[in-house]
Structure formats: structure tokens, C-alpha cells
Amino acid sequence: MSVTDADAIEETVWKGRFLEMKKRGRWEYVGRVGGVEAAVIIAIDQGHVILVEQYRVPLGRACLELPAGLIGDEDAGETAEMSAARELEEETGYRPATCTSLGTFYASPGMVSECFTLIRAEGLTRMDEGGGTADENIIVHRVPMGTIADFIAERRAAGVAIDVKLLTLLGPSLLSG
């Protein structure tokens, strides 16, 4: 298969502290400086899924999401599973007994080179209220799996943005109509 621009030289058009704008042939895209990846966590606690809601500057409003964080941003030797456990407890107050990788995924491959590892967290123990670091102001939601579609619809109706990764929880209901 021949792909236009696949062999073109990659140029960095602009580079900030965390993001860089790149160009390869006719394509323009964004990536994280140093190729840093993220861990995104599906945390299920006794039939409830743990979600977070926080203000996102690029959207100009709060966004409902799965808990997540950068891999190795605090320890260069950190695995995706280790990062997921750390971030889950920091953001939600839940400590997992186990974290299992479900694979690597790309959310918007036509314009962003960033990928994330989806992690399943199990055996949760509530350690504290969570909420993230002092400047994150994260709201933690513990939602029964059977009501997840209604909960997401309610948050959307309230003006909250919905992260595309929540489709992992809605998938079967979207396919069945």
C-alpha cells in the first residue's frame, strides 16, 4: 500500500513545554513533547464505574471522563499499570488491587499522534475523597453500570462535555439501538 506523505520528513513547526506542532508532507498534527503517553482507567467497584469531572480549558467547560494521567510524569521508570494505580488514587481516592492493560488506543489519529493505554482497575479500596491535586478540582462520580447511559445524558444536558473514551461504557447500548 502506498501512502502519500508517509516518507516525507517530519518537521517541528512549533514546540511548547508540553505540546509540539508537527508537519509531514501535507499533514499537520500535534503530539506531546517527548512522546509521553497516558493511562486511561476503567475502574469498576461493585457494579459501579468511577468517573471524574473537571474543568478543561480547551473546551471552556467541565468534562466527564474516565480517570487518567500521564505515564512516567512522576517516575521515569513507571509502567502504564503503575501510573494508572497512582492516578486513580490521586484523582478518585480509590486504590486498586490490580491494574491490567487492555491495549493501546488513539483517540483522534487524523490530527493528534498521542496514544493512551486503557487500563482495567479492579479490587478497589476507598482511601480518601480524591479530587486530584490542589488545582484540579476533580469531582468524583460513582455511577451504577445499569444507569451509565442516563447519567451521561444528564451530564450532557447540564452542559458538561463528554470525553469520547466514555464510548467504552456506552458501546453495547449504542449498537443495540
TAZI-V549909 format. One record per residue. RES is the residue in one letter. D_LAST is the distance of its C-alpha to the last C-alpha in Angstrom with 2 decimals. Layout:
((RES | D_LAST) (RES | D_LAST))
//
This chain:
((M | 36.00) (S | 37.79) (V | 36.22) (T | 37.82) (D | 39.28) (A | 38.59) (D | 42.35) (A | 43.21) (I | 44.87) (E | 42.78) (E | 44.42) (T | 43.96) (V | 44.01) (W | 43.89) (K | 43.89) (G | 43.51) (R | 43.73) (F | 40.11) (L | 38.59) (E | 39.95) (M | 39.13) (K | 39.68) (K | 40.11) (R | 40.12) (G | 41.11) (R | 38.91) (W | 36.24) (E | 36.36) (Y | 34.48) (V | 34.83) (G | 35.47) (R | 36.82) (V | 40.59) (G | 41.55) (G | 38.07) (V | 37.16) (E | 33.78) (A | 31.52) (A | 30.09) (V | 26.67) (I | 26.15) (I | 23.34) (A | 25.36) (I | 24.19) (D | 26.65) (Q | 26.42) (G | 22.65) (H | 22.65) (V | 21.90) (I | 24.66) (L | 23.86) (V | 26.42) (E | 26.76) (Q | 29.62) (Y | 31.03) (R | 30.64) (V | 33.41) (P | 31.77) (L | 28.95) (G | 31.38) (R | 29.25) (A | 27.83) (C | 24.97) (L | 22.74) (E | 22.98) (L | 23.43) (P | 27.20) (A | 29.01) (G | 32.46) (L | 34.74) (I | 36.13) (G | 39.91) (D | 40.47) (E | 42.72) (D | 43.94) (A | 44.19) (G | 43.89) (E | 40.67) (T | 37.85) (A | 34.16) (E | 33.97) (M | 37.07) (S | 35.79) (A | 32.46) (A | 34.42) (R | 36.75) (E | 34.15) (L | 31.96) (E | 35.06) (E | 36.29) (E | 33.10) (T | 31.80) (G | 34.83) (Y | 33.19) (R | 35.12) (P | 33.32) (A | 35.17) (T | 33.45) (C | 31.58) (T | 30.04) (S | 29.11) (L | 25.71) (G | 26.84) (T | 27.52) (F | 25.00) (Y | 25.43) (A | 23.41) (S | 24.76) (P | 26.97) (G | 27.90) (M | 29.92) (V | 30.43) (S | 31.99) (E | 31.11) (C | 29.30) (F | 28.30) (T | 28.37) (L | 25.47) (I | 27.15) (R | 26.02) (A | 28.43) (E | 29.19) (G | 31.88) (L | 31.91) (T | 34.97) (R | 35.19) (M | 38.34) (D | 38.25) (E | 36.20) (G | 35.29) (G | 34.84) (G | 36.00) (T | 39.30) (A | 41.26) (D | 39.78) (E | 36.07) (N | 35.42) (I | 32.22) (I | 30.30) (V | 28.87) (H | 25.74) (R | 25.11) (V | 21.61) (P | 20.35) (M | 17.52) (G | 15.66) (T | 15.80) (I | 15.28) (A | 12.21) (D | 14.30) (F | 17.41) (I | 16.29) (A | 15.20) (E | 18.63) (R | 20.53) (R | 19.07) (A | 20.06) (A | 23.45) (G | 23.98) (V | 23.48) (A | 22.38) (I | 19.61) (D | 20.65) (V | 18.46) (K | 19.20) (L | 17.01) (L | 14.07) (T | 15.59) (L | 14.54) (L | 11.00) (G | 10.26) (P | 8.75) (S | 6.28) (L | 5.49) (L | 5.53) (S | 3.79) (G | 0.00))
//
